[in-house]
Amino acid sequence: MESKISQGNLYDFYGEMLNEHQREVYEDFVLNDLSLGEIASDRGISRQAVHDLVKRATKQLEEYEAKLHLIEKFVNVRGKIKQINNLCELDDGEDYKKAMDEIKDIANDILEEL
């Protein structure tokens, strides 16, 4: 299951960099959850060809992430935004001032990362 989620994330960020045929097959396998046999039957190719295409496309998408780190940056920024949301829940008082200072630090970290 985690692999499908990972593949979905890779596709969301880098799918447009695949050629049309790769995109269509990858979408059928990862997003539409079709089996290798179903895809092979629909496209008139072998199950092995579908397997190889999905494997190559996944490797290509992983290489893009290794070079560009867009998913990693997205996950980091999302985590920092969750921290900010949690800090915004505090009431007035000394904790509020400290929270505002932390929010500024986190916001600066996000700006530096982008």
N, C-alpha and C positions, 0 to 999 in steps of 0.2 A: 504494500500500500504506500509506504513512504517513497518508494521508487517512482510510482505514478505521480505523486505530489511533486517530487523533485523534477520529473520530466515535464510536468505541466508548468512549473515555474520557469524552467529553461525555455520552454516554448513561448510563454508569455513575453519574456524579455528578448529572445533572440530568434523566434520562429520566422520572422520576416526575412531573415538572412538565408533561409533554406530555399531551394528552388521549388517551383510549384508542385511538382510530383512528390518531392520529399514532404512538403507541408501537408498535402492531402493525406498521404499515407500515415504520417506521424499524428495528425489530428484524429484520424479514424482510430488509431491504436490507443493513443493517450487520452484524448479528450472525449471521443465517442465510445470508448471502451469496447471496441470491436475486437474479436479474436484474430489471430494471424490467419486462420483458415477463412474467416468471413471476408477479410480484406483481400486475401489472395483470390477468392472466388469472385468477388465484385470487380477486381481489376484484371483478372485473367492472367495472373502470375502465380508462381509457386509460394508456398508458405515460407520456404527458405529465403526466397527473394525479399519477402516482406520483412522477415526477421533481420536479415542483413541490412536492409534499408533503415529500419528503425534503429538498429545498433549503430550504424554509421552516422545517422542524423544525431543521435544522442551524444555520440563522441564529439561531433562537430560543435554542438551546442555547449557541451562541457568545456571545450577549448575556448569558445568565445567568453564564457564566464571566467575561466582561468586568466584570460588576458584583460578583460574589462571590469570584472568584479561588480557588475551592476546589481545582481541579486544580493550579494554580500552587503553592499552599501544600502540597498533598500531595507534589508532586515535590520541593519544597525540603526538607520534613521527611524524606522517604525518602533523599535525598542525605546529609543530616546523620546519619541513623541508620547509613548505610553508613560514613561517616567514623568514627563511634563504634565500629562493629564492627572496622574496620581498626586503630584505636588499641588495642582490647582484645587484639589479637594480640601486642603487645609483651611482652618478658620483664621480669623485675624489674630494678631499677637506676635510674639517673638518668633514663633515657628513660621509665621507667614513671611516675615522678612527673610528668614533663612531660606525658605522655599523659593522666594523670588530670586535670590542670589543663585540658587541651584538651577532654576529655570534659565537664567541668563547664561550660566556656564554651559548647560546642555545645548541651548540655542546656538551659542558660539561654536561648540563642537560640530553641530550639524552643518553650519555654514562653512566651516573649514573642510568638512568631509565632501561637501558638494563642490 
